Amino acid sequence: MHGTDHPPHGVLSRRNGLVLISPLTLFLLAMLGLPFAIDVVYALSRVTFENIRHPQIQGFGNFAVVLRDPNFWQAMGLSLRFAPLRSASRCSQRRRS
């Protein structure tokens, strides 16, 4: 029998680590997880200012509407062409400086 009834040092440091990281974990879940969950509900719902507190669940209908819209595809094409060009431009600027 050991002279003390304390848990081993590794158990204490692990427990202290969990206690120290818990507030940050809860904060991140609240600040990132909650808005993400709300966005998912809104993406799958028909939401207006009149029914924002009680949105009507619509499923993937919103996504089907967007995917059929030619303006969406035009904007997507522009974005997919612009992003690599801008990234390459930024990389070349950093190499010069």
Z-matrix of the N, CA and C atoms (Angstrom, degrees):
N
C 1 1.453
C 2 1.520 1 109.16
N 3 1.320 2 114.57 1 138.23
C 4 1.456 3 120.30 2 178.73
C 5 1.511 4 109.85 3 -76.11
N 6 1.319 5 115.57 4 161.50
C 7 1.447 6 120.94 5 179.99
C 8 1.526 7 112.99 6 -72.37
N 9 1.339 8 118.70 7 -15.45
C 10 1.467 9 121.31 8 -179.52
C 11 1.515 10 109.41 9 -127.88
N 12 1.307 11 115.42 10 160.64
C 13 1.462 12 121.07 11 177.18
C 14 1.523 13 111.40 12 -104.13
N 15 1.329 14 118.12 13 20.96
C 16 1.462 15 122.39 14 -178.93
C 17 1.524 16 110.09 15 -80.55
N 18 1.328 17 116.82 16 147.44
C 19 1.469 18 118.78 17 175.80
C 20 1.525 19 110.45 18 -68.58
N 21 1.322 20 117.02 19 159.81
C 22 1.467 21 120.00 20 179.57
C 23 1.525 22 111.61 21 -59.49
N 24 1.332 23 115.60 22 157.69
C 25 1.472 24 121.89 23 -175.76
C 26 1.525 25 112.22 24 -58.66
N 27 1.324 26 119.20 25 -39.37
C 28 1.461 27 122.08 26 -178.51
C 29 1.516 28 112.41 27 -61.67
N 30 1.320 29 117.14 28 -37.98
C 31 1.468 30 121.29 29 179.55
C 32 1.520 31 109.91 30 -66.95
N 33 1.331 32 117.15 31 -42.08
C 34 1.467 33 120.71 32 179.43
C 35 1.519 34 111.57 33 -64.35
N 36 1.325 35 117.57 34 -44.64
C 37 1.461 36 118.84 35 -177.91
C 38 1.528 37 110.61 36 -67.86
N 39 1.330 38 118.31 37 -35.16
C 40 1.457 39 121.03 38 177.06
C 41 1.528 40 110.05 39 -65.78
N 42 1.318 41 116.70 40 -43.77
C 43 1.461 42 121.02 41 178.86
C 44 1.521 43 110.63 42 -64.35
N 45 1.326 44 117.32 43 -43.04
C 46 1.465 45 120.73 44 177.63
C 47 1.521 46 110.84 45 -62.19
N 48 1.323 47 117.08 46 -39.13
C 49 1.457 48 120.41 47 177.98
C 50 1.519 49 111.63 48 -62.12
N 51 1.327 50 116.92 49 -43.22
C 52 1.467 51 120.49 50 178.34
C 53 1.523 52 111.34 51 -64.30
N 54 1.319 53 116.44 52 -39.59
C 55 1.465 54 119.95 53 178.84
C 56 1.525 55 110.18 54 -65.05
N 57 1.311 56 117.26 55 -38.92
C 58 1.461 57 120.49 56 -178.33
C 59 1.526 58 112.82 57 -73.09
N 60 1.322 59 117.49 58 -32.67
C 61 1.460 60 119.67 59 -176.63
C 62 1.533 61 112.28 60 -88.88
N 63 1.309 62 118.55 61 -14.94
C 64 1.471 63 121.65 62 -177.89
C 65 1.525 64 113.90 63 -58.71
N 66 1.335 65 120.94 64 -46.11
C 67 1.469 66 119.12 65 179.69
C 68 1.527 67 112.80 66 -60.13
N 69 1.324 68 117.48 67 -41.82
C 70 1.463 69 120.31 68 178.71
C 71 1.523 70 110.69 69 -64.90
N 72 1.315 71 117.04 70 -41.10
C 73 1.462 72 120.61 71 179.10
C 74 1.516 73 110.85 72 -62.11
N 75 1.313 74 117.50 73 -45.58
C 76 1.464 75 120.88 74 178.54
C 77 1.525 76 111.10 75 -64.09
N 78 1.320 77 117.23 76 -40.40
C 79 1.461 78 121.27 77 178.18
C 80 1.522 79 110.79 78 -61.88
N 81 1.331 80 117.23 79 -47.23
C 82 1.464 81 120.45 80 -179.38
C 83 1.523 82 111.70 81 -64.96
N 84 1.318 83 117.31 82 -39.37
C 85 1.464 84 119.66 83 176.53
C 86 1.520 85 110.98 84 -61.70
N 87 1.318 86 116.56 85 -41.12
C 88 1.466 87 119.94 86 -179.78
C 89 1.523 88 111.53 87 -70.15
N 90 1.327 89 117.32 88 -42.96
C 91 1.466 90 120.80 89 -174.44
C 92 1.528 91 113.53 90 -81.35
N 93 1.322 92 118.16 91 -26.21
C 94 1.464 93 121.06 92 -179.17
C 95 1.525 94 112.27 93 -109.94
N 96 1.307 95 116.99 94 -42.18
C 97 1.460 96 120.71 95 -175.72
C 98 1.514 97 113.47 96 -71.15
N 99 1.312 98 117.57 97 -42.95
C 100 1.466 99 120.82 98 -178.49
C 101 1.526 100 111.81 99 -65.52
N 102 1.332 101 120.18 100 -49.12
C 103 1.470 102 118.71 101 176.64
C 104 1.529 103 112.74 102 -61.33
N 105 1.323 104 117.41 103 -35.83
C 106 1.464 105 120.14 104 177.91
C 107 1.524 106 110.53 105 -62.99
N 108 1.323 107 117.24 106 -44.97
C 109 1.468 108 120.88 107 179.09
C 110 1.528 109 110.97 108 -62.75
N 111 1.315 110 117.30 109 -41.49
C 112 1.467 111 120.91 110 178.37
C 113 1.524 112 110.24 111 -63.96
N 114 1.330 113 117.07 112 -40.97
C 115 1.469 114 120.71 113 178.40
C 116 1.521 115 111.70 114 -62.48
N 117 1.316 116 117.23 115 -39.52
C 118 1.470 117 120.32 116 178.23
C 119 1.522 118 110.09 117 -63.57
N 120 1.331 119 117.37 118 -44.09
C 121 1.469 120 120.78 119 178.57
C 122 1.523 121 110.15 120 -61.77
N 123 1.327 122 117.49 121 -45.41
C 124 1.464 123 120.42 122 179.93
C 125 1.525 124 111.85 123 -66.04
N 126 1.332 125 117.62 124 -35.87
C 127 1.464 126 120.46 125 179.86
C 128 1.522 127 111.38 126 -65.68
N 129 1.308 128 116.70 127 -30.73
C 130 1.464 129 121.17 128 -178.47
C 131 1.522 130 112.23 129 -97.04
N 132 1.328 131 117.75 130 12.56
C 133 1.463 132 121.89 131 -174.91
C 134 1.518 133 111.22 132 -127.99
N 135 1.311 134 113.83 133 162.86
C 136 1.468 135 120.50 134 169.97
C 137 1.525 136 105.57 135 -96.96
N 138 1.332 137 116.13 136 109.46
C 139 1.462 138 121.33 137 -173.61
C 140 1.523 139 109.29 138 -119.31
N 141 1.324 140 115.06 139 130.21
C 142 1.459 141 122.21 140 171.50
C 143 1.522 142 106.93 141 -129.37
N 144 1.320 143 116.34 142 174.30
C 145 1.462 144 118.67 143 178.15
C 146 1.524 145 111.35 144 -66.15
N 147 1.316 146 117.08 145 -25.80
C 148 1.468 147 119.71 146 179.84
C 149 1.530 148 111.94 147 -73.91
N 150 1.335 149 117.89 148 -34.86
C 151 1.467 150 119.50 149 -175.33
C 152 1.528 151 112.49 150 -115.53
N 153 1.313 152 117.87 151 25.49
C 154 1.467 153 120.47 152 -174.65
C 155 1.531 154 112.23 153 -62.88
N 156 1.312 155 117.81 154 -29.03
C 157 1.469 156 120.21 155 178.64
C 158 1.526 157 112.42 156 -80.63
N 159 1.319 158 117.45 157 -21.53
C 160 1.464 159 122.09 158 179.46
C 161 1.526 160 109.04 159 -136.37
N 162 1.344 161 117.50 160 71.80
C 163 1.463 162 119.56 161 -177.11
C 164 1.526 163 111.77 162 -66.62
N 165 1.325 164 115.34 163 150.23
C 166 1.463 165 121.49 164 178.19
C 167 1.527 166 108.05 165 -90.28
N 168 1.321 167 116.39 166 118.39
C 169 1.457 168 120.53 167 -179.18
C 170 1.524 169 108.77 168 -66.85
N 171 1.326 170 115.85 169 128.18
C 172 1.457 171 121.85 170 -175.00
C 173 1.522 172 111.50 171 -118.18
N 174 1.302 173 118.52 172 -12.22
C 175 1.460 174 121.08 173 -176.46
C 176 1.518 175 110.84 174 80.06
N 177 1.320 176 115.75 175 -144.59
C 178 1.459 177 120.62 176 -176.16
C 179 1.521 178 112.79 177 -89.71
N 180 1.320 179 118.26 178 15.01
C 181 1.458 180 122.24 179 179.33
C 182 1.512 181 113.32 180 -59.64
N 183 1.323 182 117.46 181 -38.14
C 184 1.472 183 120.63 182 177.92
C 185 1.525 184 110.97 183 -59.97
N 186 1.329 185 116.06 184 -40.87
C 187 1.457 186 119.96 185 -179.34
C 188 1.525 187 110.97 186 -68.82
N 189 1.326 188 117.25 187 -37.48
C 190 1.468 189 120.82 188 178.24
C 191 1.527 190 110.54 189 -62.77
N 192 1.327 191 116.78 190 -40.90
C 193 1.471 192 120.78 191 178.91
C 194 1.525 193 110.01 192 -62.19
N 195 1.309 194 116.81 193 -45.44
C 196 1.468 195 120.72 194 -178.58
C 197 1.525 196 110.62 195 -65.44
N 198 1.322 197 117.53 196 -42.71
C 199 1.462 198 120.20 197 -177.22
C 200 1.522 199 112.60 198 -68.03
N 201 1.325 200 118.11 199 -20.64
C 202 1.469 201 121.52 200 176.85
C 203 1.530 202 112.32 201 -89.19
N 204 1.306 203 117.99 202 -8.67
C 205 1.465 204 122.02 203 -175.76
C 206 1.534 205 110.58 204 -82.98
N 207 1.346 206 118.23 205 119.53
C 208 1.469 207 119.58 206 179.79
C 209 1.529 208 113.18 207 -64.17
N 210 1.319 209 118.25 208 -28.10
C 211 1.471 210 120.50 209 177.27
C 212 1.525 211 111.28 210 -64.48
N 213 1.321 212 116.40 211 -36.16
C 214 1.466 213 120.21 212 177.53
C 215 1.525 214 109.81 213 -61.54
N 216 1.328 215 116.63 214 -46.70
C 217 1.462 216 120.10 215 -177.69
C 218 1.524 217 111.58 216 -67.67
N 219 1.318 218 117.17 217 -33.39
C 220 1.465 219 120.23 218 176.41
C 221 1.536 220 109.69 219 -65.24
N 222 1.321 221 116.40 220 -45.38
C 223 1.469 222 120.70 221 178.79
C 224 1.526 223 110.86 222 -65.61
N 225 1.329 224 116.97 223 -39.14
C 226 1.466 225 120.86 224 179.08
C 227 1.528 226 110.38 225 -63.52
N 228 1.330 227 116.52 226 -43.87
C 229 1.461 228 119.96 227 178.74
C 230 1.519 229 111.97 228 -61.88
N 231 1.317 230 116.66 229 -43.47
C 232 1.463 231 120.56 230 178.17
C 233 1.526 232 110.68 231 -61.86
N 234 1.322 233 116.59 232 -43.88
C 235 1.472 234 120.70 233 -179.80
C 236 1.523 235 111.17 234 -63.70
N 237 1.335 236 116.56 235 -42.49
C 238 1.462 237 119.89 236 -178.37
C 239 1.528 238 112.21 237 -69.26
N 240 1.312 239 117.65 238 -26.12
C 241 1.469 240 120.23 239 174.94
C 242 1.527 241 110.87 240 -82.31
N 243 1.317 242 117.31 241 -38.03
C 244 1.457 243 121.61 242 -175.05
C 245 1.531 244 111.99 243 -72.08
N 246 1.327 245 117.65 244 -42.12
C 247 1.467 246 121.18 245 -173.63
C 248 1.531 247 112.81 246 -59.15
N 249 1.332 248 120.19 247 -50.19
C 250 1.473 249 118.19 248 179.14
C 251 1.530 250 112.88 249 -64.70
N 252 1.329 251 116.76 250 -36.77
C 253 1.466 252 119.03 251 179.00
C 254 1.520 253 111.12 252 -65.00
N 255 1.316 254 116.96 253 -42.19
C 256 1.465 255 120.67 254 179.76
C 257 1.525 256 110.65 255 -67.61
N 258 1.323 257 116.83 256 -39.65
C 259 1.466 258 120.23 257 178.50
C 260 1.520 259 110.79 258 -63.14
N 261 1.329 260 116.57 259 -44.06
C 262 1.464 261 120.15 260 178.47
C 263 1.526 262 110.56 261 -63.17
N 264 1.316 263 116.62 262 -39.52
C 265 1.460 264 121.01 263 178.42
C 266 1.527 265 110.90 264 -61.85
N 267 1.320 266 116.99 265 -44.00
C 268 1.470 267 120.69 266 179.93
C 269 1.530 268 111.14 267 -65.77
N 270 1.329 269 116.48 268 -39.48
C 271 1.467 270 119.46 269 179.48
C 272 1.520 271 110.84 270 -64.27
N 273 1.327 272 116.83 271 -41.97
C 274 1.466 273 119.27 272 -179.59
C 275 1.530 274 111.02 273 -68.74
N 276 1.331 275 118.42 274 -32.62
C 277 1.466 276 120.94 275 177.00
C 278 1.520 277 110.81 276 -66.45
N 279 1.311 278 117.85 277 -38.01
C 280 1.469 279 121.01 278 -179.29
C 281 1.520 280 111.18 279 -69.23
N 282 1.323 281 117.31 280 -34.67
C 283 1.463 282 119.95 281 -179.60
C 284 1.524 283 111.37 282 -67.88
N 285 1.319 284 116.91 283 -33.21
C 286 1.466 285 120.64 284 -178.95
C 287 1.523 286 111.92 285 -72.80
N 288 1.330 287 117.31 286 -30.51
C 289 1.469 288 118.62 287 -175.28
C 290 1.503 289 113.55 288 -91.32
